[in-house]
Amino acid sequence: MSDVRNSNAIIEVKDLNLYYGDFQALKNIDTGIEKNRVSALIGPSGCGKSTFLRTLNRMNDLISGVTTKGEVTFEGRQIYDPDLDVVALRRKIGMVFQKPNPFPKSIYENVAYGPKRSGVKNRKDLDQIVEESLKEAALWEEVKDRLHKSALGLSGGQQQRLCIARALAMKPQVLLMDEPTSALDPIATNRIEELITQLKKDYTIVIVTHSMHQAARISDKTSFFLMGELIEQGDTNKIFTTPEDQRTEDYVTGRFG
Ligand SMILES: Nc1ncnc2c1ncn2[C@@H]1O[C@H](COP(=O)(O)OP(=O)(O)OP(=O)(O)O)[C@@H](O)[C@H]1O
């Protein structure tokens, strides 16, 4: 298997195995997530993409019966170290979900919520974080005149950009995105894809996608999973044009999945 581990990796994964009870969902995963790149995780339904994504900020801790073995290091620190501050980890490695899930609060409060909880109290500082995060998420112009209106009044695509702004407000280094456009129409999808391409200047992005077109359009690196194994990983262009493994070729050419 090709090896993408190198000195640009912000996250390194070594011999990672994950079980839901007796069922092994991830098998001997070795990989690295490169800094300031978009990495796509692809593969047929149930192959372990979302499970793998969640291992990167310990979101699987929230599911009972999960056992994780192996190493995940973020900037050289073991993230499965029992002494690690998981809340701080999730601040640095934020997450955006498939279905936009804004809180039933105002647009402003959605973005200010995390910073407030981590101790930012000064109104001017909060105003600034809200404005900057909404600008980074390409939503500011659409909402600046209705910041104190409910977030639930936004369109699905706007809600998803709000969720991205909410994650950015915590000043993360990595953004994990689990099929962030699967609930959106093509125009809203296009806006999120453009946004992801802009965000990689400042952030590292890992995205689970069912759309091979999306992976090919926006990612630099692609990892192909099958039945809990990481079959092949490398430059997106290579994975889609000259993959080394027959199973990868069958998947990317649409022969299964
Ligand atoms: N909470 C859970 N408890 C038990 N088994 C689970 C749980 N979550 C996922 N699994 C199983 O682990 C395997 C991997 O699931 P996962 O959701 O990671 O796959 P996926 O590739 O993201 O799938 P999809 O593309 O359909 O979202 C599947 O067989 C799934 O049924």
Ligand as a Chemical Component Dictionary entry (heavy atoms), coordinates in Angstrom:
data_LIG
# 
_chem_comp.id                   LIG 
_chem_comp.type                 NON-POLYMER 
_chem_comp.pdbx_formal_charge   0 
_chem_comp.three_letter_code    LIG 
# 
loop_
_chem_comp_atom.comp_id 
_chem_comp_atom.atom_id 
_chem_comp_atom.alt_atom_id 
_chem_comp_atom.type_symbol 
_chem_comp_atom.charge 
_chem_comp_atom.model_Cartn_x 
_chem_comp_atom.model_Cartn_y 
_chem_comp_atom.model_Cartn_z 
_chem_comp_atom.pdbx_ordinal 
LIG N1  N1  N 0 -22.702 2.839  16.945 1  
LIG C1  C1  C 0 -22.445 1.718  16.273 2  
LIG N2  N2  N 0 -22.639 0.499  16.856 3  
LIG C2  C2  C 0 -22.397 -0.645 16.182 4  
LIG N3  N3  N 0 -21.936 -0.713 14.918 5  
LIG C3  C3  C 0 -21.712 0.453  14.287 6  
LIG C4  C4  C 0 -21.966 1.723  14.924 7  
LIG N4  N4  N 0 -21.660 2.707  14.038 8  
LIG C5  C5  C 0 -21.257 2.081  12.924 9  
LIG N5  N5  N 0 -21.285 0.745  13.063 10 
LIG C6  C6  C 0 -20.897 -0.276 12.048 11 
LIG O1  O1  O 0 -19.543 -0.062 11.693 12 
LIG C7  C7  C 0 -19.353 -0.198 10.275 13 
LIG C8  C8  C 0 -18.783 1.116  9.740  14 
LIG O2  O2  O 0 -19.785 2.136  9.847  15 
LIG P1  P1  P 0 -19.526 3.643  9.392  16 
LIG O3  O3  O 0 -20.748 4.415  9.717  17 
LIG O4  O4  O 0 -18.229 4.088  9.913  18 
LIG O5  O5  O 0 -19.392 3.417  7.814  19 
LIG P2  P2  P 0 -19.427 4.516  6.651  20 
LIG O6  O6  O 0 -18.418 4.061  5.657  21 
LIG O7  O7  O 0 -19.272 5.865  7.211  22 
LIG O8  O8  O 0 -20.888 4.278  6.107  23 
LIG P3  P3  P 0 -21.912 5.309  5.377  24 
LIG O9  O9  O 0 -21.228 5.707  4.129  25 
LIG O10 O10 O 0 -23.120 4.461  5.127  26 
LIG O11 O11 O 0 -22.141 6.450  6.323  27 
LIG C9  C9  C 0 -20.704 -0.563 9.715  28 
LIG O12 O12 O 0 -20.764 -1.970 9.576  29 
LIG C10 C10 C 0 -21.697 -0.091 10.764 30 
LIG O13 O13 O 0 -22.854 -0.872 10.767 31 
# 
loop_
_chem_comp_bond.comp_id 
_chem_comp_bond.atom_id_1 
_chem_comp_bond.atom_id_2 
_chem_comp_bond.value_order 
_chem_comp_bond.pdbx_ordinal 
LIG N1  C1  SING 1  
LIG C1  N2  SING 2  
LIG C1  C4  DOUB 3  
LIG N2  C2  DOUB 4  
LIG C2  N3  SING 5  
LIG N3  C3  DOUB 6  
LIG C3  C4  SING 7  
LIG C3  N5  SING 8  
LIG C4  N4  SING 9  
LIG N4  C5  DOUB 10 
LIG C5  N5  SING 11 
LIG N5  C6  SING 12 
LIG C6  O1  SING 13 
LIG C6  C10 SING 14 
LIG O1  C7  SING 15 
LIG C7  C8  SING 16 
LIG C7  C9  SING 17 
LIG C8  O2  SING 18 
LIG O2  P1  SING 19 
LIG P1  O3  DOUB 20 
LIG P1  O4  SING 21 
LIG P1  O5  SING 22 
LIG O5  P2  SING 23 
LIG P2  O6  DOUB 24 
LIG P2  O7  SING 25 
LIG P2  O8  SING 26 
LIG O8  P3  SING 27 
LIG P3  O9  DOUB 28 
LIG P3  O10 SING 29 
LIG P3  O11 SING 30 
LIG C9  O12 SING 31 
LIG C9  C10 SING 32 
LIG C10 O13 SING 33 
# 
